[in-house]
């Protein structure tokens, strides 16, 4: 398998150069774009494995581009990491809500960037069982990377897919947020525990209206996948 290709989207040449050097040292290929229009063209034409996307871009903002990418079936599976000087918690949640897979606040170290990038790529690449799993009409096919509900396709992002795959292969057991981070995101990952809540909410929305009840909150503990309604 060849090197993963990362698209760097930032209007500051110095930032792009710093990231490019870090990616080269970590043996990643990369492309560069200075605005949303150029970035979108390169994403459509080249399908990078991951997009590092600055929030503040001239013209169309990074957050708007992220929203567009996640809404388009052709690009919705491409992981996006937001790069921004906005450290406010509301902005972090906004970035995650539009579909970003992670959020890095400037200034950041090249080592932190590469560590997070590896973690996102790892969880965006499904692995595990190859036999389809079906529970009460909800079917996950890991070979085709598809989820269906009573035969109809269910659209969800790569992190929600990985989360659902873990839940469906480990039903009825309660997992804390930190355990889910370890199992789904991988160890030594710079992700806040409340990020789990954001992805759980998105997963429930994707599974609504018939199967969202399977993702159950256990107060004071975490989450579990269960077809039983009793607590």
N, C-alpha and C positions, 0 to 999 in steps of 0.2 A: 504494500500500500504506500502511495506517495505521501509527501508531507501535506498536512492540512493547510488550507489557504484562508487567511484572515483579511478582511477588508477593514482598513483603518479610515474612519471618516472624521476628520477634524479640520477646521479652517486655519489652524496654526501650524505652519511648516515645521517648527521646532518640535512640537508635540508629536507630529507624525514621524519625524526622524527618530526621536527617542524611542517610540514604540517599535518602529521598524528594526532598529538595532537589537532591541530586546527579543523580538520575534525571530530574527536571524540567528541569534545566539541559542535560542531554544529550538532551532531547526524547523521553523514554520515558514511557509511561503506567505507573501502578503501582496496586497494591492492598496492603492491610496485613492482617496477622493476628498475634495475640499468643501463640497456642499451636498445637499440632499439630492439634487437632480443628477449630478454625476454619480453619486453613490447608487442611486436606484438603477441607473443604466448598467453599471458594472455588476450589480446584484442579479439583474435579469439576464445579462449576457454570460456571466461567468459562474454564478451560483457558488459563492464562497462558503466555506464550512462554518464561518462565524463572522459577525459584524461587530466591530468596536465602534460605537456611535456616540459622538459628542452631542450633548443636549443642546448647546447654544451654537447654531449654525446660521450663516447668512441666508435670508429668504426663508425657506421651509425649515422649521426647527427639527432637531433630532427626534424629539418626542413624537412629532407628527409623522416623521418617516417611519419610526418604529411601529406606530399604530397602523400605518398603511401596509407595512410588510406583514404584520401579523393577521391582518384582515384578508390578505390575498392568499388564496390556496397555494399558488405557485411558490410563495416565499415564506409562508407561515411556519414552516419547520426549521428555518435557518435561525440558530440561536443569536440573540442580540445582547451585548453588554453595553450599558449606558456609561459614558464617561462625562463627568460634570463637576463643576465647582459648587453646585447646589448641594449643600449638606443637610438641608432641612428635611426632617423626617417625612413631611407631607409630600415633598418632591420625590423622595425615595419610593414611597408607596405609589405615587402617580406613575413613576417609571415602571414599576412591577405590574401595575394594573393594566397598562396598555400592552403588556406581553413581554417586556424585557426579562431576560433570564438572570441578570445580575446587574449590579449598580456599583460603580467605583467612583469615589470622590477624589477630585484633584486637590492637592498634589498626591501622586501615588508612586510607589517604587516599582521599577521594572520587575522585580522578583514577585511582588504582590500581584501585578498585572498578569504575569505568566501563570502563576499558581491558580488564579481565578479562571483564567482562560482554559487551562487544562481541565479544571473541575467541570466547567460548563460543557465542554466538548465531551467529556467522559459521560456525563449523565444524558447528553443529547444523543449518544450512540447506544441504542438499546442492546442489551445482552441478556442472557439467561435462558429460560425455557424456550424451546422452539415449538412445543405443542400448544395449539390454541386453548385458551381457558374460557369456559362459558358458565356463567352463574345467573340463573333466572332471566335468560334472554340477553344479558350483557356479555358480549363476546370480545375477547382480546386475542388478536392473531399476531404474535411477535415476529413471524417471518415476513408477513406483508406490512407490519407496523400499522395495523388498522384496528379500530374499535367500532363495533356496531351494537345497536340496541334494537332487539327484535328485527334484525336484518337491515336496519337503516343506519347509514354511516354517522359516527359521532366525531365531530371536529374538536381537537384539543392540541395544545402546544406540547413540545417534547418533554418538558418537565412534568406536566400533568400526566402524560402517557406513562412516564417512568414511575411516577407515584402510584398510578392506578395498577400498573403491572406488579409493583411490590405488594400493594394491598391485596390484589386478587390471588397472589401466590402465598400470602400469609394472612388468611382470613381469621376473624374472631379474636385475634390477639391485639391488645392495646399497645400502642407505641407512643412514646413521648416525642416532643418536637426534636429534641437533640438526637434521639434514636433514628428518627426519620431523616434528619440531616446526614447522619452517618451512613445510613443504608441507601438512600436515594441520591443524595448529593455527593457522597464520598467523604472520607476522613480528611482532616486538615484543610477544610474549605472555609473561606472567609465569607460566610453567609449568616445573617442574623436569624435567630429562631423564629421571629415573627414573619419572616419570609415564608415559612411553612404555612402559616395561616392564609396568606395571600393565594398560594397555589392550591390549598385545600378549597378555598372559596371558588376559584376558577374551575377546579375539577368538578365540584358539585354543580356549578352552572352548566358545564358541558354535559353532565349526566342527567340533568333535569329534562322532563318531569318524572320519569319512571324509576331511575336508579340512583338519584342523588341521596336518597335515604340510607343507602348502603354505607356512605362515608359518615360515620357517627363521631360526635364529640363526646369524650369522656371527661367530665369536669374535673379539673385539678390534675389530670394525668396526660391526656393527649388525644389521639384519634385511633379508630379501628375501622376495619371493613367488616360489616356483618349484615346478614339478611334478616336477622331477628330484630324485632322492635323493642324487646325488653332491654332495660339498662343493666 
